[in-house]
Amino acid sequence: MIKFLDLQKINLVHQDEIENKLLEVFRSGWYLLGNEVKNFEDNLAKYIGSTHAIGVANGLDALRLILRAYIENGVMQKGDEIIVPANTYIASILAISDNGLVPVLVEPTLDTYNIDVSEIEQKITPKTKGILIVHLYGRAVWSEELQKIATNNGLKIIEDNAQSIGASWNGIKTGNIGDAAGFSFYPGKNLGALGDAGAVTTNDENLANTIRAVANYGSTEKYVNLYQGLNSRLDEIQAAVLSVKIKYIDSENMRRKEIAEMYLSGIKNPKIVLPESPQNKNEHVWHLFVIRSSEREELQKYLAEKDIQTLIHYPIPPHQQKAYKALNDLTFPITEKIHAEVLSLPISPVLDDQEISTIIAALNDF
Ligand SMILES: *Cc1c(COP(=O)(O)O)cnc(C)c1O
């Protein structure tokens, strides 16, 4: 059986280092907002190149907190609009609506699965305050045009970097190209904790201070509350694990890239559309390797019979979810086509060449 993602195997690669750290935190008696969180925040900021990194409870909270802090700082207010790609994972959209902001969906392009920048300007209204870009599947989305649209319209660019730690555009890491970025360290992400974890990176000190306070009951000083905050802190134990694993993120992303290249050159079947291999400026970290087929259901069943696990990211677009009834009447043909046809192949740093060859051979026989 070739598993879609073997988390046990992924983490056992670092068994000794992780077990030592777990024991150290356990014995220290200090479990929240201590040295491990501080250390991981420094490691992350250094890796991304940002001046601030703030550990939080999960990726959804990272995005919620960025928008919430913009509201607390008077940069945005309830009812303002945030542009977001229609085919993103629902968390990006939840972060917007949870803050009383209005998500305005924009189609992606079929070759990148990222937001179609040429569609953004026509969605801008006097209420638009930001663009939430999503580096989906590990592929950076950025362009001079996007920067120009944001600058000309006074919009904040918020990055959903949950799937793309290590990716870059023109040498700048995702997480450091917009105004603020949210990260997820959910166990299945490229940098995964042993439970929920997340972070925000930014170069905006004011924003960073507000996020830190809001995430800790709205307080900078114990029992003194500046905001009606929430409790969204990164655990010491997760921070300690992440400080071990961040040392290996580049080599693990490199292995993902090797596997992606094997798929791209090996899969030759007219029934299968491969993802575009990004060129020059764009460093892709292949969180997911997503193919498309008009016979997606048959293909998934066929692979399952050959003991190859695949997943669908994602089966139902956000605008068709019951959670967003107000969006249900809208149509996004490209987004809907993507949701009907995509299939994610196994890609993880612990897969060996033999397994990849088996998958390629199976796909070519379909
Ligand atoms: C995983 C993910 C999130 C949410 O992260 P959690 O840590 O699960 O809350 C947000 N956006 C995208 C694109 C994701 O893939």
The ligand as an SDF file (V2000), in Angstrom:
LIG
                    3D

 15 15  0  0  0  0  0  0  0  0999 V2000
   -4.3340   24.0590    6.3590 C   0  0  0  0  0  0  0  0  0  0  0  0
   -4.7890   25.3430    5.7640 C   0  0  0  0  0  0  0  0  0  0  0  0
   -5.3090   26.3750    6.5610 C   0  0  0  0  0  0  0  0  0  0  0  0
   -5.6620   26.2220    8.0030 C   0  0  0  0  0  0  0  0  0  0  0  0
   -4.6780   25.7510    8.8260 O   0  0  0  0  0  0  0  0  0  0  0  0
   -5.0560   24.9950   10.2050 P   0  0  0  0  0  0  0  0  0  0  0  0
   -3.7560   24.9350   10.9090 O   0  0  0  0  0  0  0  0  0  0  0  0
   -5.6140   23.6720    9.8520 O   0  0  0  0  0  0  0  0  0  0  0  0
   -6.0510   25.8570   10.9210 O   0  0  0  0  0  0  0  0  0  0  0  0
   -5.5910   27.5810    5.9510 C   0  0  0  0  0  0  0  0  0  0  0  0
   -5.4310   27.7660    4.6370 N   0  0  0  0  0  0  0  0  0  0  0  0
   -4.9680   26.7950    3.8370 C   0  0  0  0  0  0  0  0  0  0  0  0
   -4.7900   27.0690    2.3740 C   0  0  0  0  0  0  0  0  0  0  0  0
   -4.6480   25.5500    4.3630 C   0  0  0  0  0  0  0  0  0  0  0  0
   -4.2090   24.5760    3.5660 O   0  0  0  0  0  0  0  0  0  0  0  0
  1  2  1  0
  2  3  1  0
  2 14  2  0
  3  4  1  0
  3 10  2  0
  4  5  1  0
  5  6  1  0
  6  7  2  0
  6  8  1  0
  6  9  1  0
 10 11  1  0
 11 12  2  0
 12 13  1  0
 12 14  1  0
 14 15  1  0
M  END
$$$$
